[in-house]
Amino acid sequence: MQPKRISILGVGLLGGSIGLAVRQRLNGCAVVGYGHRRATLDAALTSGALDEGYEQLAPAVRGADLVILCTPVGLFRPLLAELAPLLSPGTLVTDVGSTKRTVVTAAEELLSPQVHFVGSHPMAGSEKRGVEFARADLYDGALCILTPTSRTDADALSRIEQFWEILGMRTCRISPEAHDRQLSDVSHLPHALAAALIAMQEPDSMALAGKGFHDMTRIAGGDPTLWRDIFLDNRDNLCASIDRLRAQLADLSLLLEPDKADALRQWLEQAGQRRLAKASVP
């Protein structure tokens, strides 16, 4: 895929990193940004993440081959509604959202059939936020999940896949429903758990916390607005994930008896083996 003009809607960590990577890897491709804050756009221009930056949507997407939604997921539907009459036939649209059912449904409802949307979730990022933390190598080696449906244009899917691969990513394809169910367990629940672990601490305990605690709770420092939207958008799956975790903790409570020492060790060993098996997967 060799786009000539890419429009990034929302120039934060993810959007800014896309801009830096595109300008490094796609010669002759103009990168245009859209956002509500002039200071953010100016910072992206200064850092080299953008060639142009606009506070109005129309000039930001005019002539774009590819439009990428990089705002919080709660803004996707109104943004798509505003975007729909501005796009030319043949334009590709994708996103970087951590939930997929809602944005895919909204895109299929609101965009013209001549505009091709493909849901994307690049599994890259940080608890840090803002374009000042953007990096050209943020996506190198990471996985990008694409979520086609029966209505997804096959050529558009292939071209979006190629785009993420140009940025250095590995790709896979699953349905929006499977994405939201599985990511609830491996992404959304861990973030909720990190926040809950922080919330439950007595003030004096935090001063005693070691590296393990800080590693486990690092992601609790993420953007609260972004994560609020993710949790609410995927609340059915997240509630189911919480129930399964609650069941595991209940099992653990039953094992905390002297006569259950062997069973407790086996429980810990099984968890450790599953973690090591995951660590060996590229």
Wavefront OBJ file of the C-alpha trace (Angstrom):
o trace
v 0.000 0.000 0.000
v 1.389 3.404 -0.981
v -0.966 6.181 0.177
v -0.181 9.738 -0.834
v -2.067 11.494 1.952
v -2.956 10.121 5.398
v -5.239 11.885 7.852
v -4.806 11.152 11.569
v -7.802 12.169 13.686
v -6.466 12.631 17.201
v -2.748 13.276 17.523
v -1.731 11.769 20.853
v 0.699 8.964 21.611
v -0.734 6.513 19.070
v -1.596 9.028 16.373
v 1.699 10.858 16.737
v 3.629 7.584 16.578
v 1.796 6.656 13.375
v 2.772 10.014 11.914
v 6.440 9.592 12.826
v 6.517 6.023 11.481
v 4.781 6.984 8.224
v 7.131 9.896 7.596
v 10.062 7.565 8.210
v 8.839 4.619 6.115
v 6.540 5.979 3.375
v 8.388 8.426 1.163
v 6.194 11.022 -0.506
v 3.209 10.480 1.808
v 1.815 13.615 3.448
v 0.637 13.216 7.050
v -2.203 15.484 8.126
v -3.512 15.764 11.678
v -6.809 16.842 13.202
v -7.434 17.873 16.798
v -9.239 20.363 18.988
v -6.142 21.837 20.630
v -3.850 24.020 18.542
v -1.004 23.483 21.016
v -1.123 19.706 20.449
v -1.101 20.113 16.684
v 1.810 22.546 16.892
v 3.742 20.115 19.093
v 3.120 17.342 16.533
v 4.304 19.603 13.723
v 7.428 20.539 15.660
v 8.249 16.911 16.461
v 7.902 15.898 12.813
v 4.818 13.729 13.350
v 2.735 15.881 10.966
v 3.161 17.819 7.758
v -0.085 19.745 8.330
v -2.421 20.190 11.300
v -6.031 21.435 11.393
v -8.622 22.177 14.052
v -11.414 21.660 11.494
v -12.272 18.224 10.133
v -12.994 19.126 6.496
v -9.515 20.402 5.550
v -7.906 17.642 7.596
v -9.496 14.853 5.514
v -9.650 16.564 2.123
v -7.936 14.376 -0.465
v -6.935 11.708 2.062
v -6.340 8.160 0.801
v -6.424 6.812 4.355
v -8.140 8.214 7.452
v -7.202 6.806 10.886
v -9.378 7.382 13.954
v -7.095 7.837 16.970
v -9.456 9.499 19.462
v -10.935 7.768 22.542
v -13.483 5.136 21.496
v -16.361 7.122 22.998
v -15.890 9.750 20.278
v -15.893 7.342 17.329
v -19.617 7.420 16.453
v -20.020 11.222 16.426
v -16.719 11.555 14.594
v -17.804 9.056 11.921
v -21.130 10.889 11.516
v -19.288 14.174 10.929
v -16.759 12.469 8.697
v -19.209 10.616 6.424
v -20.187 13.458 4.030
v -16.585 14.654 3.720
v -14.983 11.513 2.280
v -14.511 10.728 -1.401
v -15.401 7.320 -2.865
v -12.543 4.875 -2.443
v -11.215 6.391 0.782
v -9.972 3.861 3.331
v -10.856 4.371 6.990
v -9.470 2.504 9.987
v -8.981 3.099 13.712
v -6.777 2.218 16.656
v -9.547 1.540 19.180
v -9.298 -1.043 21.947
v -12.903 -2.148 21.377
v -14.258 -3.130 18.008
v -17.951 -4.036 17.945
v -19.218 -0.472 18.365
v -16.904 1.235 15.892
v -17.408 -1.419 13.204
v -21.194 -1.180 13.553
v -21.100 2.624 13.484
v -18.861 2.687 10.413
v -21.098 0.257 8.514
v -24.168 2.319 9.427
v -22.779 5.804 8.796
v -20.211 5.608 5.993
v -21.020 5.359 2.304
v -20.631 1.901 0.736
v -17.982 3.493 -1.489
v -15.896 4.326 1.590
v -14.186 1.238 3.007
v -13.762 0.801 6.755
v -11.556 -1.864 8.348
v -11.364 -2.140 12.129
v -7.835 -2.224 13.541
v -6.352 -2.547 17.011
v -2.573 -2.080 17.116
v -1.436 -3.681 20.367
v 1.117 -1.013 21.180
v 1.128 1.902 23.536
v 2.084 3.039 26.998
v 0.594 4.362 30.204
v 2.047 7.691 29.054
v -0.139 9.966 26.989
v 0.381 12.855 24.643
v 2.197 13.449 21.388
v 5.372 14.349 23.301
v 5.797 10.622 24.032
v 5.249 9.515 20.420
v 7.957 7.296 18.894
v 8.572 6.172 15.329
v 9.367 2.644 16.563
v 6.317 2.241 18.830
v 4.722 -0.308 16.485
v 7.844 -2.307 15.605
v 7.244 -6.019 16.178
v 3.870 -5.510 17.884
v 0.645 -7.259 16.881
v -2.153 -5.470 15.034
v -5.562 -7.160 15.206
v -7.850 -6.565 12.227
v -11.571 -7.214 12.644
v -13.300 -7.724 9.286
v -16.978 -8.597 8.908
v -18.956 -10.104 6.033
v -19.338 -6.560 4.663
v -15.625 -5.724 4.665
v -14.121 -5.096 1.236
v -11.420 -7.713 0.619
v -9.054 -5.341 -1.167
v -9.435 -2.724 1.558
v -8.669 -5.349 4.209
v -5.517 -6.383 2.380
v -4.370 -2.771 1.953
v -4.920 -1.892 5.629
v -3.050 -5.041 6.589
v -0.156 -3.973 4.365
v -0.170 -0.509 5.931
v 0.355 -1.844 9.455
v 3.011 -4.247 8.203
v 4.884 -1.337 6.612
v 4.917 0.246 10.075
v 6.633 -2.923 11.341
v 3.667 -4.771 12.824
v 2.545 -8.386 12.710
v -1.126 -8.821 11.827
v -3.963 -11.238 12.498
v -7.688 -11.292 11.732
v -10.573 -12.072 14.084
v -14.196 -10.974 14.312
v -15.165 -7.840 16.265
v -17.092 -10.027 18.718
v -14.147 -12.357 19.358
v -11.840 -9.364 19.705
v -13.911 -7.704 22.416
v -14.392 -10.949 24.324
v -10.724 -11.966 24.265
v -9.275 -8.493 24.801
v -11.486 -8.097 27.843
v -9.508 -10.898 29.508
v -5.993 -9.961 28.391
v -6.168 -6.158 28.234
v -9.222 -4.553 29.810
v -9.398 -6.702 32.952
v -5.660 -6.289 33.703
v -6.049 -2.518 33.553
v -9.083 -2.661 35.847
v -7.163 -4.947 38.214
v -4.165 -2.601 38.300
v -6.450 0.288 39.225
v -8.223 -1.821 41.863
v -4.896 -2.855 43.425
v -3.944 0.793 43.778
v -7.376 1.748 45.104
v -7.351 -0.898 47.859
v -4.012 0.104 49.391
v -3.710 1.741 52.779
v -1.681 4.966 52.495
v 1.222 3.595 54.565
v 1.492 0.464 52.399
v 2.410 2.325 49.219
v 5.709 3.463 50.724
v 6.691 -0.187 51.195
v 5.831 -1.371 47.678
v 8.606 -3.011 45.687
v 9.388 -3.419 42.022
v 6.874 -6.239 41.519
v 4.005 -4.092 42.736
v 5.111 -1.146 40.618
v 5.474 -3.357 37.524
v 2.032 -4.863 38.037
v 0.296 -1.526 38.589
v 2.191 0.608 36.049
v -0.749 0.656 33.635
v -3.027 2.170 36.275
v -1.446 5.488 35.283
v -3.137 5.407 31.860
v -5.520 8.030 30.524
v -8.680 7.753 32.697
v -10.988 9.132 29.994
v -9.703 6.672 27.419
v -10.058 3.711 29.784
v -13.462 4.820 31.047
v -14.734 4.704 27.470
v -13.167 1.276 26.873
v -14.673 -0.198 30.043
v -18.152 1.149 29.294
v -18.056 0.155 25.631
v -17.078 -3.415 26.518
v -18.917 -3.630 29.836
v -20.679 -6.958 29.123
v -17.413 -8.765 28.429
v -15.573 -6.982 31.221
v -18.246 -7.994 33.739
v -17.873 -11.611 32.591
v -14.093 -11.363 32.950
v -14.475 -9.967 36.465
v -16.755 -12.896 37.351
v -14.157 -15.410 36.136
v -11.424 -13.657 38.107
v -13.639 -13.629 41.182
v -14.062 -17.400 40.801
v -10.288 -17.872 40.609
v -9.788 -15.792 43.746
v -12.478 -17.810 45.522
v -10.628 -21.003 44.588
v -7.408 -19.483 45.889
v -9.067 -18.618 49.206
v -10.030 -22.269 49.666
v -6.420 -23.312 49.090
v -5.050 -21.106 51.882
v -5.180 -23.862 54.486
v -2.220 -25.886 55.845
v -3.640 -29.178 54.537
v -3.964 -27.687 51.028
v -0.279 -26.777 50.643
v 0.313 -29.239 47.790
v -2.773 -28.096 45.924
v -1.739 -24.461 46.400
v 1.703 -25.178 44.994
v 0.110 -26.933 42.003
v -2.189 -23.961 41.412
v 0.788 -21.589 41.395
v 2.843 -23.943 39.216
v 0.103 -24.220 36.600
v -0.182 -20.446 36.441
v 3.570 -20.108 36.078
v 3.692 -22.676 33.283
v 0.951 -20.887 31.355
v 2.842 -17.604 31.726
v 6.100 -19.151 30.483
v 4.306 -20.695 27.513
v 2.928 -17.265 26.567
v 6.348 -15.660 26.993
v 7.772 -18.064 24.399
v 5.251 -16.973 21.745
v 6.741 -14.274 19.464
l 1 2 3 4 5 6 7 8 9 10 11 12 13 14 15 16 17 18 19 20 21 22 23 24 25 26 27 28 29 30 31 32 33 34 35 36 37 38 39 40 41 42 43 44 45 46 47 48 49 50 51 52 53 54 55 56 57 58 59 60 61 62 63 64 65 66 67 68 69 70 71 72 73 74 75 76 77 78 79 80 81 82 83 84 85 86 87 88 89 90 91 92 93 94 95 96 97 98 99 100 101 102 103 104 105 106 107 108 109 110 111 112 113 114 115 116 117 118 119 120 121 122 123 124 125 126 127 128 129 130 131 132 133 134 135 136 137 138 139 140 141 142 143 144 145 146 147 148 149 150 151 152 153 154 155 156 157 158 159 160 161 162 163 164 165 166 167 168 169 170 171 172 173 174 175 176 177 178 179 180 181 182 183 184 185 186 187 188 189 190 191 192 193 194 195 196 197 198 199 200 201 202 203 204 205 206 207 208 209 210 211 212 213 214 215 216 217 218 219 220 221 222 223 224 225 226 227 228 229 230 231 232 233 234 235 236 237 238 239 240 241 242 243 244 245 246 247 248 249 250 251 252 253 254 255 256 257 258 259 260 261 262 263 264 265 266 267 268 269 270 271 272 273 274 275 276 277 278 279 280 281 282
